[in-house]
């Protein structure tokens, strides 16, 4: 019997061991990639949350416009992040200021595709924050311009500072790193600052504040759908769990599960404390009501503040994070109102106020923070976070503010006054969110009458014709009834309705209040009465 070849056995064992380690590394990468892609998809769903929240917070005549902008946020962001965003954020051949390689993802490591998708979703979120603050009056070309600049260069550069190994914020004094686990500063403070300077440069909506010269009172400009806003708020809350938990990036390294679980817990508790704080203070001192919309913003601002240190908070510490963020929200909200800055979505209060508070509170309340050890290193961490916050604010103000001013000087930033008053949906897109011709169930309309309506009155034309729709409210000796003479409208009974019924609650309410027809023929008076033009 031949003697065993121990050399060959050792060689085979070594190959088997290498194969096992290769398989193990492949499995670990696959698990981490699946985790990162899954959380990225949920973060991408936040675009739907922003869309519903913004659509519900604007007037009905601008719903299509704001939804379209939310759609384009994701499209423009993905293209810009593909062309140069990733290169400036994480590209090779970079320095402490920015990366400079892998443009167009050339020479890109395929193993990094999950990371690219994750950070693209963050870039799209930062861009969407701005669209809400500029809603109902921003020119379409201006919107595209700032999306390109923000997602292609401004945001990626901040990302490089804080989250790339050679970024200057990631290499602070004495080994201190900028503490921003999930983007209180990188995403939200940047987006909130850009939203604030954009709203300042763009100016308030017509009639939003009282005219000091003429004494014309402010026009109520409430959003048209509280259910839409509430649904958007819930979707954003859902997305925040992936936004904060997914920032761990891995799931297979020892300690990952604990960190992710802590991040999710901190996110929920901070949002809850902030919501209760805003709810109670609004009831006692501000609006004197139990406000749903204010409470939704309270949850969101708490979750924004949690982003910075959610991986390192004890559950009880979230009370300080949440309560402080609720107070910062109310403070910034009041400041914006006093300064007469028009922010339809309260984007500055939620993202600027919440992001800034998150950066300030995390070095204090996190494990090994000031409240626990109060040593030189913990105070250095607080100081470095302050430096980072100032850098993000300064960078955002200088670049995005310059762009907004250029657009304003060129007359490209704001839509014409008539378009703003009448609404952007029909003029810009030819698609009304709630077309009048779609109202009513039609069972009281004789077939031949419906045919004549379409054939002779040109209702198909009037849906896309602003002027004719404006005139359709005044006919039959000046009575402002619906363009459907015999159609069942709002407030009618099952019997054939009289000519005085209307298809929209607002028109019906106008008639019930016996308002003069001149209030409907005069565009300015229409907006004064309802804050809306039903043309």
C-alpha positions in Angstrom: 0.0 0.0 0.0 1.4 3.3 -1.1 2.1 5.9 1.6 -0.2 8.9 1.7 0.9 12.0 -0.1 0.7 14.4 2.7 2.0 17.2 0.6 -0.9 16.8 -1.8 -3.4 16.5 1.1 -2.1 19.8 2.6 -2.4 21.4 -0.8 -5.9 20.2 -1.3 -6.9 21.3 2.2 -5.4 24.8 1.5 -7.4 25.0 -1.7 -10.6 23.9 0.1 -9.9 26.5 2.8 -9.5 29.2 0.2 -12.6 28.2 -1.6 -14.5 28.3 1.7 -13.3 31.8 2.5 -14.1 33.0 -1.0 -17.6 31.6 -0.7 -17.9 33.2 2.8 -16.8 36.6 1.5 -19.2 36.3 -1.4 -22.1 35.4 0.9 -21.2 38.3 3.2 -21.1 40.7 0.3 -24.4 39.4 -1.1 -26.1 39.8 2.3 -24.7 43.3 2.7 -25.7 44.2 -0.9 -29.2 42.9 -0.5 -29.6 44.9 2.8 -28.3 48.0 1.1 -30.4 47.7 -2.0 -33.6 46.9 0.0 -33.2 49.9 2.2 -32.4 52.0 -0.8 -35.6 51.0 -2.5 -37.5 52.0 0.7 -35.7 55.3 0.7 -36.7 55.8 -2.9 -40.3 55.3 -1.8 -39.9 58.5 0.2 -40.2 60.3 -3.2 -43.8 59.1 -3.1 -44.2 60.5 0.4 -42.8 63.8 -0.6 -45.1 63.9 -3.6 -48.3 63.2 -1.5 -47.2 65.7 1.2 -46.4 68.4 -1.2 -49.5 67.8 -3.4 -51.8 68.0 -0.3 -50.1 71.2 0.9 -50.6 73.2 -2.3 -53.8 74.5 -3.9 -55.6 72.3 -6.3 -54.6 74.4 -9.3 -50.9 73.5 -8.8 -51.2 69.8 -8.0 -50.1 68.4 -11.3 -47.1 70.8 -11.3 -45.8 69.7 -7.9 -46.3 66.0 -8.7 -44.4 66.4 -12.0 -41.5 68.1 -10.2 -41.3 65.2 -7.7 -41.2 62.8 -10.6 -38.4 64.7 -12.3 -36.5 65.0 -9.0 -35.7 61.3 -9.2 -35.0 61.3 -12.9 -32.7 64.4 -12.9 -31.0 63.2 -9.8 -30.2 59.8 -11.2 -28.8 61.2 -14.4 -26.7 63.9 -12.6 -25.4 61.4 -10.0 -24.4 59.1 -12.8 -22.6 61.7 -14.8 -20.7 63.5 -12.1 -22.4 63.2 -8.7 -20.7 60.0 -7.7 -17.4 61.2 -9.1 -17.4 64.3 -6.8 -18.6 62.4 -3.8 -16.6 59.1 -3.8 -14.6 59.1 -7.1 -11.0 58.1 -7.1 -8.1 60.6 -7.4 -9.8 62.9 -4.9 -8.6 65.1 -2.1 -9.9 66.6 1.1 -12.4 68.8 -0.8 -13.9 66.4 -3.4 -13.4 63.3 -5.4 -12.5 63.5 -9.1 -12.7 60.2 -10.9 -15.2 57.6 -12.3 -17.2 60.2 -14.2 -20.0 58.5 -16.1 -19.1 55.5 -13.9 -16.2 54.7 -16.1 -13.7 52.4 -14.4 -16.4 51.9 -11.7 -16.2 48.8 -9.5 -19.3 46.7 -10.1 -19.3 45.8 -6.4 -20.2 49.4 -5.6 -23.5 49.5 -7.6 -25.6 49.0 -4.4 -23.7 51.9 -2.8 -24.3 54.1 -5.9 -28.0 53.5 -5.7 -28.1 54.2 -2.0 -26.4 57.5 -2.3 -28.4 58.5 -5.4 -31.5 58.1 -3.2 -30.0 60.4 -0.7 -29.2 63.0 -3.4 -32.8 62.8 -4.7 -34.1 63.4 -1.2 -32.0 66.5 -0.8 -33.3 67.9 -4.0 -36.9 67.2 -3.2 -36.7 69.1 0.0 -36.2 72.3 -2.0 -39.2 71.8 -4.4 -41.7 72.2 -1.5 -40.4 75.6 -0.4 -40.6 77.0 -3.9 -44.0 75.5 -4.7 -46.7 77.3 -6.7 -44.5 80.0 -8.3 -41.2 78.6 -9.5 -40.4 78.6 -13.2 -39.9 75.1 -14.7 -36.5 76.0 -16.2 -35.3 77.3 -12.9 -36.4 74.1 -11.2 -34.4 72.0 -13.6 -31.3 74.2 -13.2 -31.1 74.0 -9.4 -31.8 70.2 -9.5 -28.8 69.7 -11.8 -26.4 71.9 -9.8 -27.5 70.5 -6.4 -27.4 66.8 -7.2 -24.5 67.1 -9.6 -22.0 69.1 -7.5 -23.2 70.9 -4.4 -24.6 67.9 -2.5 -21.9 65.4 -3.6 -19.2 67.7 -2.4 -20.7 67.8 1.1 -21.0 64.1 1.0 -17.3 63.8 0.3 -16.4 66.1 3.2 -18.3 64.0 5.8 -18.5 60.4 4.5 -15.4 59.8 2.4 -12.3 58.7 4.2 -10.1 61.5 2.9 -12.8 64.2 3.3 -11.7 67.1 5.6 -14.7 66.8 7.9 -14.0 63.1 8.3 -10.5 63.9 9.5 -10.9 66.4 12.3 -8.5 67.4 15.1 -7.1 64.6 17.3 -8.8 61.9 15.2 -12.3 63.4 15.6 -14.8 62.7 12.8 -17.8 64.7 11.9 -20.7 62.9 13.7 -23.5 62.6 11.2 -24.5 59.0 10.9 -27.5 59.3 8.5 -27.5 62.9 7.3 -28.9 65.5 9.7 -26.4 67.9 8.3 -25.3 66.4 5.0 -28.8 65.9 3.6 -31.3 67.8 5.7 -29.4 70.9 6.8 -28.1 71.3 3.3 -31.6 70.8 1.8 -33.2 73.1 4.4 -30.6 75.9 3.8 -31.1 75.7 0.1 -34.9 75.7 0.5 -34.7 78.8 2.8 -32.4 80.9 0.5 -34.5 79.8 -2.5 -37.8 81.0 -0.8 -36.1 84.3 0.1 -34.9 84.9 -3.5 -38.1 83.8 -5.1 -40.3 85.9 -2.8 -43.7 85.0 -1.4 -46.8 84.0 -3.4 -49.1 86.8 -4.4 -51.3 87.7 -1.5 -49.5 85.5 1.0 -48.8 88.4 3.3 -50.6 91.6 4.0 -49.6 94.5 1.6 -48.3 97.3 3.8 -48.7 99.9 1.1 -52.3 99.2 0.1 -53.5 97.5 3.3 -54.7 94.5 1.3 -55.2 91.6 3.8 -53.3 88.3 3.4 -55.1 85.6 1.5 -55.5 82.2 3.2 -53.4 79.7 1.2 -54.2 76.4 2.7 -53.3 73.1 1.0 -56.2 71.4 -0.8 -56.0 67.9 0.7 -55.2 67.0 4.3 -55.6 63.3 3.5 -52.9 63.6 0.9 -50.6 65.4 3.3 -51.2 62.8 6.0 -50.5 59.9 3.6 -47.3 61.6 2.5 -46.3 62.0 6.2 -46.8 58.3 6.9 -44.8 57.3 3.8 -42.0 59.5 4.9 -42.0 58.1 8.4 -41.8 54.6 6.9 -38.9 55.7 4.7 -37.0 57.2 7.6 -36.5 53.8 9.1 -34.6 52.7 6.0 -32.9 56.1 5.7 -31.4 55.9 9.2 -31.1 52.1 9.7 -29.7 51.6 6.2 -26.9 54.1 6.8 -25.1 51.3 8.6 -24.5 50.0 5.1 -23.7 46.4 6.2 -25.6 43.7 8.0 -23.1 40.8 8.5 -20.4 42.5 10.5 -20.6 41.7 14.2 -22.5 44.5 15.9 -24.4 45.5 12.8 -27.8 44.2 14.0 -27.5 46.0 17.3 -26.6 49.2 15.6 -29.4 49.0 13.2 -31.9 48.1 15.9 -30.7 51.1 18.0 -31.0 53.4 15.0 -34.6 52.4 14.3 -35.6 52.7 17.9 -34.0 56.1 18.3 -35.7 57.3 15.1 -39.2 56.3 16.2 -38.8 57.7 19.8 -37.3 61.0 18.6 -40.1 61.5 16.1 -42.7 60.6 18.8 -41.3 63.0 21.3 -41.2 65.8 18.8 -44.7 65.2 17.6 -46.1 65.4 21.1 -44.1 68.5 21.8 -45.4 70.3 18.7 -48.9 69.1 19.3 -49.1 70.4 22.9 -47.3 73.7 22.3 -49.4 74.4 19.2 -52.5 73.8 21.2 -51.4 76.0 24.1 -49.6 78.9 22.5 -49.8 78.9 18.6 -52.9 77.7 16.8 -55.0 76.8 19.8 -56.1 73.6 18.0 -55.1 69.9 18.0 -53.4 70.2 14.6 -52.8 67.1 12.5 -50.6 68.8 10.0 -48.4 70.4 12.6 -48.1 67.0 14.3 -47.0 65.4 11.1 -44.3 68.0 10.7 -43.4 67.3 14.3 -42.8 63.6 13.7 -40.7 64.4 10.6 -38.5 67.0 12.4 -37.8 64.6 15.2 -36.7 61.9 12.7 -34.5 64.5 10.9 -32.8 65.4 14.1 -32.3 61.7 15.0 -30.3 61.1 11.8 -27.0 62.5 13.2 -26.7 60.2 16.3 -29.4 57.5 16.0 -26.8 54.8 16.1 -25.4 55.9 19.5 -28.4 57.1 21.5 -29.8 55.4 24.6 -33.6 55.2 24.4 -34.1 57.8 27.2 -31.8 60.3 25.5 -34.2 60.4 22.5 -36.6 62.5 24.7 -34.0 65.4 24.6 -33.5 64.9 20.9 -37.2 64.9 20.1 -38.3 67.7 22.5 -35.5 69.9 21.3 -36.3 69.3 17.6 -39.9 70.2 18.2 -38.9 73.5 19.8 -36.5 74.2 17.0 -39.2 73.6 14.5 -41.6 76.0 16.1 -38.8 78.6 16.5 -37.8 78.5 12.9 -41.4 78.5 11.8 -42.0 81.7 13.8 -38.8 83.2 12.4 -39.8 82.5 8.8 -43.3 84.0 9.4 -41.9 87.2 11.1 -39.4 87.6 8.2 -42.3 87.1 5.7 -40.6 84.2 4.0 -43.2 82.0 2.1 -42.5 78.3 2.6 -45.6 76.3 1.7 -44.2 73.0 3.1 -42.4 74.4 6.2 -39.3 72.8 4.6 -36.9 75.3 6.3 -38.5 74.6 9.8 -38.4 70.8 9.4 -35.1 70.3 7.6 -33.0 73.3 8.5 -34.2 73.5 12.1 -34.2 69.7 12.6 -30.9 69.2 10.9 -29.1 71.9 12.8 -30.5 70.7 16.2 -29.5 67.1 15.3 -25.9 68.1 14.7 -25.8 70.0 18.0 -27.4 67.5 20.2 -25.7 64.3 19.1 -22.2 65.1 20.6 -24.0 65.8 23.9 -26.5 62.9 24.2 -24.8 60.0 22.4 -22.8 57.3 24.1 -19.4 58.8 25.2 -20.9 62.3 24.7 -20.7 65.2 26.9 -23.5 64.1 29.2 -21.7 60.8 29.9 -18.0 61.8 30.1 -17.6 65.5 29.6 -13.9 65.3 28.6 -11.8 67.1 26.0 -12.7 64.7 23.2 -16.5 65.0 23.7 -16.2 68.8 23.6 -14.0 68.6 20.6 -16.7 66.5 18.9 -19.3 69.2 19.6 -17.0 71.9 18.3 -16.2 69.9 15.1 -19.9 69.3 14.5 -20.5 73.1 14.8 -17.7 73.7 12.3 -19.3 71.2 9.9 -22.7 72.8 10.3 -21.3 76.2 9.5 -19.5 74.8 6.5 -22.6 73.1 5.1 -24.7 76.3 5.6 -22.0 78.5 4.1 -21.5 76.2 1.1 -25.2 75.9 0.4 -25.9 79.6 0.8 -23.0 80.7 -1.4 -23.5 78.3 -4.3 -27.2 77.8 -4.4 -27.9 81.4 -3.4 -25.7 82.6 -6.3 -27.6 80.4 -8.7 -31.0 81.6 -7.4 -29.9 85.3 -7.7 -28.7 84.7 -11.3 -32.0 83.1 -12.2 -33.9 86.0 -10.6 -31.8 88.6 -12.4 -32.4 86.9 -15.7 -36.1 86.7 -15.1 -36.1 82.9 -15.2 -36.9 82.2 -11.6 -40.6 83.0 -11.2 -43.6 82.4 -13.4 -45.6 85.4 -14.7 -48.2 86.9 -12.3 -51.2 85.8 -14.4 -49.9 82.2 -14.5 -49.3 82.2 -10.7 -52.8 83.5 -10.0 -54.6 81.2 -12.4 -52.5 78.1 -11.6 -49.6 76.2 -13.2 -51.3 73.0 -14.0 -53.2 74.0 -17.2 -50.7 76.6 -18.4 -47.6 74.5 -18.0 -48.8 71.0 -18.4 -52.3 71.1 -20.0 -53.4 68.6 -17.3 -55.7 69.6 -14.5 -55.5 67.4 -11.4 -59.2 67.8 -10.9 -60.8 68.6 -14.3 -64.3 70.0 -14.0 -65.5 67.8 -16.8 -64.8 64.8 -14.7 -67.1 65.7 -11.8 -70.6 64.2 -11.3 -71.9 60.7 -12.0 -73.9 61.7 -15.1 -77.0 59.7 -14.4 -79.3 62.7 -14.7 -77.8 63.8 -18.0 -79.8 62.7 -21.1 -77.5 61.1 -23.6 -78.4 63.5 -26.3 -77.8 66.5 -23.9 -74.4 65.2 -23.1 -73.6 64.7 -26.8 -74.7 68.3 -27.5 -72.6 69.6 -24.6 -69.5 68.0 -26.0 -70.3 68.8 -29.6 -71.6 72.4 -29.4 -70.1 73.9 -26.2 -66.6 72.6 -26.7 -66.2 71.2 -23.3 -63.2 69.2 -24.4 -61.6 72.4 -25.6 -62.5 74.3 -22.4 -60.6 71.9 -20.2 -57.4 73.1 -21.8 -58.5 76.6 -22.5 -58.0 78.9 -19.5 -59.9 81.8 -21.0 -63.0 79.9 -22.0 -63.1 78.1 -18.7 -63.0 81.4 -16.9 -66.0 82.6 -19.0 -67.9 79.4 -18.5 -68.8 80.5 -15.0 -70.8 83.5 -16.2 -73.6 82.9 -18.6 -77.4 82.8 -18.7 -77.8 86.4 -17.7 -74.8 86.4 -15.4 -75.6 83.4 -13.1 -72.4 81.6 -12.1 -73.7 78.1 -12.4 -71.9 75.0 -13.7 -71.1 74.5 -17.4 -73.3 71.4 -17.1 -76.9 72.8 -17.1 -78.6 69.7 -15.9 -75.8 67.7 -14.4 -75.9 66.4 -10.9 -73.4 68.5 -9.0 -72.2 69.1 -5.5 -74.8 69.2 -2.8 -77.7 68.0 -5.0 -80.4 65.4 -4.3 -81.1 62.4 -6.4 -83.8 64.4 -8.2 -82.8 66.4 -11.3 -80.9 69.4 -9.9 -81.9 73.0 -10.4 -79.7 75.3 -12.4 -78.2 76.9 -9.3 -76.2 73.8 -8.2 -72.5 73.6 -8.8 -69.9 71.0 -9.4 -67.4 72.2 -6.8 -67.9 72.9 -3.1 -66.2 76.3 -3.4 -68.5 77.5 -6.2 -71.5 76.2 -4.3 -70.4 78.0 -1.2 -69.9 81.2 -3.1 -73.5 81.0 -4.3 -74.9 80.2 -0.9 -73.2 83.2 0.5 -74.8 85.4 -2.1 -71.6 86.8 -3.3 -71.9 89.2 -6.3 -71.0 87.8 -9.7 -68.2 90.4 -9.9 -66.3 88.4 -7.4 -66.1 85.7 -10.0 -65.5 87.9 -13.0 -62.7 89.7 -11.3 -59.6 87.5 -11.0 -58.1 89.5 -8.2 -61.3 89.3 -6.2 -61.4 85.6 -6.7 -58.0 85.1 -5.2 -58.9 87.5 -2.3 -62.0 85.6 -1.5 -60.8 82.0 -1.8 -57.1 82.2 -2.3 -57.8 80.2 -5.5 -58.6 81.0 -9.1 -61.2 78.7 -10.5 -60.4 79.5 -14.1 
